[in-house]
Amino acid sequence: MPKVDRAGIFHAIPTDAGVDCEGDAVVVKFAFKLTEEKVDGTFYNIEGENLDATNWVFMFRKDGEVGKPFLALYDIFPQWDGLELPWFQDADLSNHTVQLTIGLNDAGDRFDVQFMNPYGSTGGGGGVTHADDATKKRIDAQVGSTLRALAPPGRAAAPQPTAPKPAPAPAAPVATPSTPPTAAPPATPGDSTLDEAWATFSRACPADFPQDEQEAIWFTIIAKLFKGKSQDDLTPAEWGKMNAECVANIPPF
């Protein structure tokens, strides 16, 4: 099929999808057939032109942050549980329409996908490769815990933050004439708990802020501050860091 030869907003269906490692980077690759083009506010069928396009979605930006195009995959593909990237190359996406915004690349020599959005959105290369078993394991080792932290609650194993079960209190020492009672050592300064960090975080969010968006920001901050860890892995000292720094990492509302 010929490559797309003009800028615009299009509807498209994936004809292929795969995941791969480009050096240290994890990438989800898509190939699309363009089905409709938006002209003067109306979409018209262009399947007869057999135009195609490709889009590579990298999980992390160069600064180590999870990229917005990657986070958008949760909305574009709501049937994805968010836990494993190889799902994309195993799933049948032939009936799943997305919206693509296509424009000239920075060099001005070809038209590339600039944005990928859910079907009906009002917002604005190379072939697809597929991970083999070894690459799947490598991807899971690199980003598996980050995916589990980022995945929206209800799709992934990561639930809305809940208080961990407290450990049983140790028995108090028995006082004797020669051995006075020993006071418990004070908590390490800076230690905290999930509940305390969540309370700090939620107080900084608007009262009418949707719960699912609030939780998505929470897990994004955890992924940013503790790369490779989920909330279940954090120590009291790390919860102290989360409690101290979560508000500063909340994006503007």
Backbone hydrogen bonds, N-H to C=O, Kabsch-Sander energy under -0.5 kcal/mol:
donor,donor_aa,acceptor,acceptor_aa,energy
4,V,52,D,-2.0
8,G,102,I,-2.3
10,F,100,L,-2.9
11,H,36,E,-2.3
12,A,98,V,-2.2
13,I,33,K,-2.1
15,T,31,A,-2.7
16,D,31,A,-1.4
18,G,29,K,-2.3
20,D,27,V,-2.2
22,E,20,D,-0.5
22,E,25,A,-2.8
23,G,21,C,-0.8
25,A,22,E,-2.0
27,V,20,D,-2.6
28,V,57,V,-2.6
29,K,18,G,-3.3
29,K,27,V,-0.5
30,F,55,N,-2.6
31,A,16,D,-2.5
32,F,53,A,-3.2
33,K,13,I,-2.3
34,L,51,L,-2.7
35,T,11,H,-2.7
36,E,11,H,-1.5
37,E,44,Y,-2.5
38,K,9,I,-2.9
39,V,37,E,-0.6
39,V,42,T,-3.4
42,T,39,V,-1.7
44,Y,37,E,-2.7
46,I,35,T,-2.6
47,E,35,T,-0.7
49,E,46,I,-2.1
50,N,47,E,-1.4
52,D,2,P,-2.2
53,A,32,F,-1.6
55,N,30,F,-2.2
57,V,28,V,-3.2
57,V,55,N,-0.5
58,F,56,W,-0.6
59,M,26,V,-2.5
61,R,65,E,-3.4
64,G,61,R,-1.9
67,G,59,M,-2.1
71,L,67,G,-2.1
72,A,68,K,-2.1
73,L,70,F,-1.7
74,Y,71,L,-1.2
75,D,72,A,-0.9
76,I,72,A,-2.4
77,F,73,L,-2.4
80,W,77,F,-2.0
87,W,84,E,-1.0
88,F,85,L,-2.0
89,Q,86,P,-0.6
90,D,86,P,-1.1
91,A,87,W,-2.2
93,L,91,A,-0.9
96,H,93,L,-2.0
97,T,95,N,-0.8
98,V,12,A,-2.8
99,Q,117,N,-2.7
100,L,10,F,-2.9
101,T,115,F,-2.6
102,I,8,G,-3.1
102,I,100,L,-0.6
103,G,112,D,-2.3
105,N,110,R,-2.5
108,G,105,N,-1.2
112,D,103,G,-3.0
112,D,110,R,-0.5
113,V,54,T,-0.7
114,Q,101,T,-3.4
115,F,101,T,-1.6
117,N,99,Q,-3.0
119,Y,97,T,-0.6
121,S,118,P,-2.0
136,K,132,D,-2.6
137,K,133,D,-2.1
138,R,134,A,-2.0
139,I,135,T,-2.8
140,D,136,K,-2.5
141,A,137,K,-2.3
142,Q,138,R,-2.1
143,V,139,I,-3.0
144,G,140,D,-2.0
147,L,143,V,-2.7
148,R,144,G,-2.1
149,A,145,S,-1.5
150,L,146,T,-2.2
151,A,147,L,-2.6
154,G,156,A,-0.7
155,R,152,P,-1.9
156,A,152,P,-1.4
176,T,179,T,-2.0
183,A,181,P,-0.5
191,D,188,T,-2.2
192,S,236,P,-1.8
197,A,193,T,-2.3
198,W,194,L,-2.9
199,A,195,D,-2.4
200,T,196,E,-2.1
201,F,197,A,-2.6
202,S,198,W,-3.2
203,R,199,A,-1.9
204,A,200,T,-0.9
204,A,201,F,-0.8
205,C,202,S,-1.0
209,F,206,P,-1.8
214,Q,210,P,-2.3
215,E,211,Q,-2.5
216,A,212,D,-1.9
217,I,213,E,-2.1
218,W,214,Q,-2.1
219,F,215,E,-2.5
220,T,216,A,-1.8
221,I,217,I,-2.5
222,I,218,W,-2.0
223,A,219,F,-2.3
224,K,220,T,-1.9
225,L,221,I,-2.9
226,F,222,I,-2.6
229,K,226,F,-2.1
233,D,230,S,-1.8
234,L,231,Q,-0.9
239,W,235,T,-2.6
240,G,236,P,-1.7
241,K,237,A,-1.7
242,M,238,E,-2.6
243,N,239,W,-2.8
244,A,240,G,-2.0
245,E,241,K,-2.2
246,C,242,M,-2.2
249,N,245,E,-0.9
249,N,246,C,-0.8
250,I,247,V,-1.4
